[in-house]
């Protein structure tokens, strides 16, 4: 059976393929997602993330620490093309909820962690939207796999499966056309496409922080990884990184597979992505 809710600004579906399942597990899964959204969505006011960005300090919970550490790891692997302190540029461009202009100070090293507190120095502000949604969906996956052997999580077209499933990679520019196919086995796939989500003039949310312009060299990215948070995090990273940086990342990150389609029509494939 398949159950869906509108959460995290998109449609989130859970499909249990086992013969027997409990609705309590479905409700618990959706509750985990809903609670995360209430605490960490940057589109909500006065939650944990909003208070941290306004007051520049907050008690350091285990979950908040993990979220920050994931962002730091993505910064390091991407050689600085991904930075969770990019929030002011998104908000000031109109992709957010703030009415007052934020200080555009960027650098993850202004995030200071102690044993009990996180502080934001130099008036930086942070966001987890680029990967936090998939962090909580990984938690849902881990919860369900303790109980079921076959299920599918579908988050707005990004998919994670327990068992096996063949996934066709949609070409966003041509109806019923596909770039290729990949078979997922206890793994996840995420895609990123800024050109389909322009929100002011010709710009979009995938910003190259080296020049502060929307990255238009890449049409679309598909990433596969056992952890959904890395599949989506690196889909964002590879959308804004130069090809040489992308090639280096694919060599250095274990289990990461990708298909990148560039604006000039060329493609870069790794792992099990197969052309159709």
ABEGO torsion letter per residue (X at the ends): XBBBBBBGGBBBBBBBABABBBAAAAAAAAAAAAAAAAAABAABBGBAAAAAAAAGBBBBBAAAAAAAAAAAAAAAAAGGABBAAAAAAAAAAGBEABABBBBBBBEAAABBBBAABBBBBGGBBBBAAAAAAAAAAAAAAAAAAAABABBBBBBGGBBBBBEBBBBBBBBAABBGBBAEBBBBBGBBBBBBBAAAABABEABBABBBAAAGBBBAABABBBBBBABAAAAAAAAAAAAABBAAAAAAAAAABBGBBBBBBBAAGBBBBBEABBBX
